Amino acid sequence: MNAVTLKTIKAELQLRDPSEWMELCLRMAKFKKENKELLTYLLFESGSESSYVENLKAEMDQQFAEMNMKTWYLTKKGSRKILTGLKRAIRYSGIKETEIEVLLYFCSKLKAMRPSIQKNTRMLNMYTVQIELIKRKIKLLHEDLQFDYGKELEKLTGVTENE
């Protein structure tokens, strides 16, 4: 079965009444965890983006605390799992500031990790890729926000943007 375009779906949804919408949303939420997570964000958390970010940070703290760090392989695997979940949560929000703030926090957690990520090339590469992504995202913001997030990034990396 091939999926139709969003335009076709939108036209069809305009023909449906609200009770049918509710049934369609609930049915869709049953099929995938991501659909349910997105509906949860849209219905309950999109009104307060700052509390959403704080919840993501608290969840990240818990995941880092529970992560198995006996070997570099397990540490890398756990970090990738956390990052994948964060990327999905960021995609639900779609707000650049949220993405930057969450990724900055993730990078600060990686940097503070013991043993140091400097001792493992793959962990250091993960950190570097996220820092580069943050730099690109910051350039898309308003200049006041660029300055604020640039300062946070500078604290994290120890390198000014002009160097």
MIDOSE-1310 file (N, C-alpha, C; in nm, 2 decimals, decimal comma, always signed):
residues 163
mnav	+0,08/-0,12/+0,00/+0,00/+0,00/+0,00/+0,09/+0,12/+0,00; +0,07/+0,21/-0,09/+0,14/+0,34/-0,10/+0,07/+0,45/-0,02; +0,14/+0,53/+0,05/+0,08/+0,64/+0,12/+0,06/+0,76/+0,03; -0,05/+0,83/+0,05/-0,09/+0,94/-0,03/-0,01/+1,07/+0,02
tlkt	-0,02/+1,17/-0,05/+0,05/+1,30/-0,01/-0,02/+1,37/+0,10; +0,06/+1,45/+0,17/+0,00/+1,53/+0,28/-0,12/+1,62/+0,24; -0,11/+1,67/+0,12/-0,21/+1,75/+0,06/-0,34/+1,67/+0,05; -0,33/+1,55/+0,00/-0,45/+1,47/-0,01/-0,51/+1,43/+0,13
ikae	-0,42/+1,40/+0,22/-0,47/+1,37/+0,36/-0,54/+1,50/+0,42; -0,48/+1,61/+0,40/-0,54/+1,74/+0,45/-0,68/+1,76/+0,39; -0,69/+1,74/+0,26/-0,82/+1,76/+0,20/-0,92/+1,66/+0,25; -0,88/+1,54/+0,28/-0,97/+1,44/+0,33/-1,01/+1,47/+0,47
lqlr	-0,92/+1,52/+0,55/-0,95/+1,55/+0,69/-1,05/+1,67/+0,70; -1,04/+1,76/+0,61/-1,14/+1,87/+0,61/-1,28/+1,82/+0,59; -1,30/+1,71/+0,53/-1,43/+1,65/+0,51/-1,49/+1,58/+0,63; -1,40/+1,54/+0,72/-1,44/+1,46/+0,84/-1,49/+1,55/+0,95
dpse	-1,57/+1,49/+1,04/-1,62/+1,57/+1,16/-1,52/+1,54/+1,28; -1,53/+1,62/+1,38/-1,44/+1,60/+1,50/-1,44/+1,47/+1,56; -1,55/+1,40/+1,57/-1,55/+1,27/+1,63/-1,47/+1,17/+1,55; -1,48/+1,18/+1,42/-1,40/+1,09/+1,34/-1,25/+1,12/+1,35
wmel	-1,21/+1,25/+1,37/-1,07/+1,29/+1,39/-1,02/+1,22/+1,52; -1,10/+1,22/+1,62/-1,06/+1,16/+1,75/-1,03/+1,01/+1,73; -1,12/+0,95/+1,66/-1,11/+0,80/+1,64/-0,98/+0,78/+1,56; -0,96/+0,86/+1,45/-0,84/+0,84/+1,37/-0,71/+0,86/+1,45
clrm	-0,71/+0,96/+1,53/-0,59/+0,99/+1,62/-0,56/+0,88/+1,71; -0,67/+0,83/+1,78/-0,65/+0,72/+1,88/-0,61/+0,59/+1,81; -0,66/+0,57/+1,69/-0,62/+0,45/+1,62/-0,47/+0,46/+1,57; -0,44/+0,58/+1,53/-0,30/+0,60/+1,49/-0,20/+0,58/+1,61
akfk	-0,24/+0,63/+1,72/-0,16/+0,62/+1,84/-0,13/+0,48/+1,89; -0,22/+0,39/+1,85/-0,21/+0,25/+1,89/-0,10/+0,18/+1,81; -0,06/+0,23/+1,70/+0,03/+0,15/+1,61/+0,18/+0,18/+1,64; +0,21/+0,29/+1,68/+0,35/+0,32/+1,70/+0,37/+0,40/+1,83
kenk	+0,48/+0,37/+1,90/+0,51/+0,45/+2,02/+0,54/+0,59/+1,99; +0,61/+0,62/+1,87/+0,64/+0,75/+1,83/+0,52/+0,84/+1,81; +0,41/+0,78/+1,75/+0,29/+0,85/+1,73/+0,23/+0,89/+1,86; +0,23/+0,80/+1,96/+0,18/+0,83/+2,09/+0,26/+0,94/+2,16
ellt	+0,39/+0,93/+2,15/+0,48/+1,03/+2,21/+0,45/+1,17/+2,15; +0,44/+1,17/+2,01/+0,41/+1,30/+1,95/+0,27/+1,36/+1,99; +0,17/+1,27/+2,00/+0,04/+1,32/+2,05/+0,05/+1,37/+2,20; +0,13/+1,30/+2,28/+0,15/+1,35/+2,42/+0,21/+1,48/+2,42
yllf	+0,32/+1,50/+2,34/+0,38/+1,64/+2,33/+0,28/+1,74/+2,29; +0,21/+1,72/+2,18/+0,12/+1,82/+2,12/+0,01/+1,85/+2,22; -0,05/+1,75/+2,29/-0,16/+1,77/+2,38/-0,12/+1,83/+2,51; -0,01/+1,78/+2,57/+0,02/+1,81/+2,71/+0,14/+1,90/+2,73
esgs	+0,24/+1,90/+2,64/+0,36/+1,96/+2,67/+0,40/+2,08/+2,58; +0,33/+2,09/+2,47/+0,37/+2,20/+2,38/+0,34/+2,34/+2,43; +0,25/+2,35/+2,53/+0,21/+2,48/+2,59/+0,32/+2,54/+2,67; +0,41/+2,46/+2,73/+0,52/+2,51/+2,81/+0,65/+2,44/+2,76
essy	+0,71/+2,51/+2,67/+0,84/+2,45/+2,61/+0,95/+2,45/+2,72; +0,95/+2,54/+2,81/+1,06/+2,54/+2,91/+1,05/+2,42/+3,00; +0,93/+2,39/+3,04/+0,91/+2,27/+3,13/+0,94/+2,14/+3,05; +0,91/+2,14/+2,92/+0,95/+2,03/+2,83/+1,10/+2,01/+2,83
venl	+1,17/+2,12/+2,81/+1,32/+2,11/+2,81/+1,37/+2,06/+2,94; +1,31/+2,11/+3,05/+1,36/+2,06/+3,19/+1,33/+1,92/+3,21; +1,21/+1,87/+3,16/+1,18/+1,73/+3,17/+1,28/+1,64/+3,09; +1,32/+1,69/+2,97/+1,42/+1,62/+2,89/+1,55/+1,61/+2,96
kaem	+1,59/+1,72/+3,02/+1,72/+1,73/+3,09/+1,71/+1,63/+3,21; +1,60/+1,63/+3,28/+1,59/+1,54/+3,40/+1,60/+1,39/+3,36; +1,53/+1,36/+3,25/+1,53/+1,23/+3,19/+1,67/+1,19/+3,15; +1,74/+1,29/+3,09/+1,88/+1,26/+3,04/+1,97/+1,24/+3,16
dqqf	+1,95/+1,31/+3,27/+2,03/+1,29/+3,39/+2,01/+1,15/+3,44; +1,89/+1,11/+3,44/+1,85/+0,97/+3,49/+1,92/+0,86/+3,40; +1,91/+0,88/+3,27/+1,96/+0,79/+3,18/+2,12/+0,78/+3,19; +2,18/+0,89/+3,21/+2,33/+0,89/+3,22/+2,37/+0,83/+3,36
aemn	+2,29/+0,85/+3,46/+2,32/+0,79/+3,59/+2,30/+0,63/+3,58; +2,21/+0,58/+3,50/+2,18/+0,44/+3,49/+2,27/+0,37/+3,39; +2,34/+0,45/+3,31/+2,41/+0,39/+3,20/+2,53/+0,30/+3,25; +2,54/+0,19/+3,18/+2,65/+0,09/+3,21/+2,78/+0,15/+3,15
mktw	+2,88/+0,18/+3,23/+3,00/+0,24/+3,19/+3,12/+0,14/+3,22; +3,10/+0,01/+3,21/+3,21/-0,08/+3,24/+3,31/-0,09/+3,13; +3,26/-0,07/+3,01/+3,35/-0,07/+2,89/+3,32/+0,05/+2,80; +3,41/+0,08/+2,71/+3,38/+0,19/+2,62/+3,27/+0,16/+2,53
yltk	+3,26/+0,03/+2,49/+3,16/-0,01/+2,40/+3,02/+0,01/+2,46; +3,00/-0,03/+2,58/+2,87/-0,01/+2,65/+2,84/+0,14/+2,67; +2,95/+0,22/+2,70/+2,93/+0,36/+2,72/+2,89/+0,43/+2,60; +2,95/+0,39/+2,49/+2,92/+0,45/+2,36/+2,77/+0,41/+2,32
kgsr	+2,74/+0,28/+2,34/+2,61/+0,23/+2,30/+2,50/+0,31/+2,39; +2,53/+0,33/+2,51/+2,43/+0,40/+2,60/+2,42/+0,54/+2,56; +2,53/+0,61/+2,53/+2,53/+0,75/+2,48/+2,45/+0,76/+2,35; +2,47/+0,67/+2,26/+2,40/+0,68/+2,13/+2,25/+0,66/+2,15
kilt	+2,21/+0,57/+2,25/+2,07/+0,55/+2,28/+2,01/+0,67/+2,34; +2,08/+0,74/+2,43/+2,03/+0,87/+2,48/+2,01/+0,97/+2,37; +2,11/+0,98/+2,29/+2,11/+1,08/+2,18/+2,00/+1,05/+2,08; +1,97/+0,93/+2,05/+1,86/+0,89/+1,96/+1,73/+0,94/+2,02
glkr	+1,71/+0,91/+2,15/+1,58/+0,95/+2,21/+1,57/+1,10/+2,22; +1,68/+1,17/+2,24/+1,68/+1,32/+2,24/+1,64/+1,37/+2,10; +1,70/+1,32/+2,00/+1,67/+1,36/+1,86/+1,52/+1,35/+1,83; +1,47/+1,24/+1,87/+1,32/+1,22/+1,85/+1,24/+1,32/+1,92
airy	+1,28/+1,35/+2,05/+1,20/+1,45/+2,13/+1,22/+1,59/+2,07; +1,34/+1,62/+2,02/+1,36/+1,75/+1,95/+1,28/+1,76/+1,83; +1,26/+1,65/+1,75/+1,18/+1,65/+1,63/+1,04/+1,68/+1,66; +0,99/+1,63/+1,78/+0,85/+1,66/+1,82/+0,83/+1,81/+1,84
sgik	+0,92/+1,87/+1,90/+0,91/+2,01/+1,93/+0,93/+2,10/+1,81; +1,03/+2,08/+1,73/+1,05/+2,15/+1,61/+1,10/+2,30/+1,63; +1,14/+2,33/+1,76/+1,18/+2,46/+1,79/+1,34/+2,46/+1,80; +1,40/+2,55/+1,73/+1,55/+2,55/+1,72/+1,61/+2,57/+1,86
etei	+1,55/+2,66/+1,94/+1,61/+2,69/+2,07/+1,61/+2,57/+2,16; +1,50/+2,49/+2,15/+1,49/+2,37/+2,23/+1,60/+2,27/+2,19; +1,62/+2,26/+2,06/+1,72/+2,17/+2,00/+1,86/+2,21/+2,05; +1,89/+2,33/+2,05/+2,02/+2,38/+2,09/+2,04/+2,36/+2,24
evll	+1,94/+2,40/+2,31/+1,95/+2,38/+2,46/+1,97/+2,24/+2,50; +1,90/+2,15/+2,44/+1,91/+2,01/+2,48/+2,04/+1,95/+2,44; +2,08/+1,98/+2,32/+2,21/+1,93/+2,27/+2,33/+1,99/+2,35; +2,32/+2,11/+2,39/+2,43/+2,17/+2,47/+2,43/+2,09/+2,60
yfcs	+2,32/+2,06/+2,66/+2,32/+1,99/+2,79/+2,37/+1,85/+2,77; +2,34/+1,78/+2,66/+2,39/+1,65/+2,63/+2,54/+1,65/+2,62; +2,59/+1,75/+2,55/+2,74/+1,77/+2,53/+2,81/+1,79/+2,66; +2,74/+1,87/+2,75/+2,80/+1,90/+2,88/+2,81/+1,77/+2,96
klka	+2,70/+1,69/+2,95/+2,70/+1,56/+3,02/+2,81/+1,47/+2,97; +2,83/+1,47/+2,84/+2,94/+1,38/+2,78/+3,08/+1,43/+2,83; +3,09/+1,56/+2,83/+3,22/+1,62/+2,87/+3,26/+1,59/+3,01; +3,15/+1,59/+3,10/+3,17/+1,57/+3,24/+3,19/+1,42/+3,27
mrps	+3,16/+1,34/+3,18/+3,17/+1,19/+3,20/+3,31/+1,15/+3,25; +3,31/+1,05/+3,34/+3,43/+0,99/+3,39/+3,42/+0,84/+3,37; +3,52/+0,78/+3,30/+3,64/+0,83/+3,25/+3,62/+0,93/+3,13; +3,71/+1,01/+3,11/+3,70/+1,12/+3,01/+3,68/+1,07/+2,87
iqkn	+3,59/+1,13/+2,79/+3,57/+1,09/+2,65/+3,69/+1,12/+2,57; +3,79/+1,20/+2,62/+3,91/+1,23/+2,55/+3,99/+1,10/+2,52; +3,97/+1,00/+2,60/+4,04/+0,87/+2,59/+3,98/+0,78/+2,49; +3,87/+0,81/+2,43/+3,81/+0,72/+2,33/+3,77/+0,80/+2,21
trml	+3,82/+0,76/+2,10/+3,80/+0,83/+1,97/+3,66/+0,84/+1,93; +3,58/+0,73/+1,94/+3,44/+0,73/+1,90/+3,36/+0,82/+1,98; +3,38/+0,82/+2,11/+3,30/+0,91/+2,20/+3,34/+1,06/+2,17; +3,47/+1,08/+2,15/+3,51/+1,22/+2,12/+3,45/+1,26/+1,98
nmyt	+3,44/+1,17/+1,89/+3,38/+1,21/+1,76/+3,23/+1,24/+1,78; +3,16/+1,16/+1,86/+3,02/+1,19/+1,89/+3,00/+1,33/+1,94; +3,09/+1,36/+2,04/+3,08/+1,49/+2,10/+3,11/+1,60/+2,00; +3,21/+1,58/+1,91/+3,25/+1,68/+1,81/+3,14/+1,70/+1,71
vqie	+3,08/+1,60/+1,67/+2,97/+1,61/+1,57/+2,86/+1,69/+1,63; +2,82/+1,66/+1,75/+2,71/+1,74/+1,81/+2,75/+1,89/+1,83; +2,87/+1,92/+1,87/+2,92/+2,05/+1,88/+2,91/+2,13/+1,74; +2,95/+2,06/+1,64/+2,94/+2,12/+1,50/+2,80/+2,14/+1,46
likr	+2,71/+2,05/+1,50/+2,56/+2,07/+1,47/+2,51/+2,19/+1,55; +2,55/+2,20/+1,67/+2,50/+2,31/+1,75/+2,55/+2,44/+1,69; +2,67/+2,45/+1,64/+2,73/+2,57/+1,58/+2,65/+2,61/+1,46; +2,61/+2,51/+1,38/+2,53/+2,54/+1,26/+2,39/+2,59/+1,29
kikl	+2,33/+2,53/+1,39/+2,20/+2,57/+1,44/+2,20/+2,70/+1,50; +2,30/+2,74/+1,57/+2,31/+2,87/+1,63/+2,31/+2,98/+1,53; +2,38/+2,96/+1,42/+2,38/+3,06/+1,31/+2,25/+3,09/+1,25; +2,15/+3,00/+1,27/+2,02/+3,02/+1,21/+1,92/+3,11/+1,30
lhed	+1,97/+3,14/+1,42/+1,89/+3,21/+1,52/+1,91/+3,36/+1,51; +1,82/+3,43/+1,58/+1,83/+3,58/+1,59/+1,97/+3,61/+1,66; +2,02/+3,73/+1,63/+2,16/+3,76/+1,67/+2,17/+3,76/+1,83; +2,06/+3,81/+1,90/+2,07/+3,81/+2,04/+2,08/+3,66/+2,10
lqfd	+2,00/+3,57/+2,04/+2,01/+3,43/+2,08/+2,14/+3,37/+2,04; +2,19/+3,41/+1,92/+2,32/+3,36/+1,88/+2,43/+3,40/+1,98; +2,42/+3,52/+2,04/+2,52/+3,56/+2,13/+2,51/+3,48/+2,26; +2,39/+3,46/+2,31/+2,36/+3,39/+2,44/+2,41/+3,24/+2,42
ygke	+2,36/+3,18/+2,32/+2,40/+3,04/+2,30/+2,55/+3,02/+2,26; +2,60/+3,12/+2,20/+2,75/+3,12/+2,16/+2,83/+3,13/+2,29; +2,79/+3,20/+2,39/+2,86/+3,21/+2,52/+2,85/+3,07/+2,59; +2,73/+3,01/+2,59/+2,72/+2,87/+2,65/+2,81/+2,77/+2,58
lekl	+2,82/+2,78/+2,44/+2,90/+2,69/+2,37/+3,05/+2,72/+2,40; +3,08/+2,84/+2,41/+3,22/+2,88/+2,45/+3,26/+2,82/+2,58; +3,17/+2,83/+2,68/+3,20/+2,77/+2,81/+3,22/+2,62/+2,80; +3,15/+2,56/+2,71/+3,16/+2,41/+2,69/+3,28/+2,37/+2,62
tgvt	+3,32/+2,44/+2,52/+3,43/+2,40/+2,43/+3,56/+2,48/+2,47; +3,55/+2,59/+2,53/+3,66/+2,67/+2,57/+3,72/+2,74/+2,45; +3,65/+2,75/+2,34/+3,69/+2,81/+2,21/+3,59/+2,92/+2,17; +3,64/+3,04/+2,15/+3,55/+3,14/+2,10/+3,52/+3,12/+1,95
ene	+3,40/+3,17/+1,91/+3,35/+3,14/+1,77/+3,44/+3,21/+1,67; +3,51/+3,32/+1,71/+3,59/+3,40/+1,61/+3,73/+3,33/+1,59; +3,77/+3,23/+1,67/+3,90/+3,17/+1,65/+3,90/+3,08/+1,53
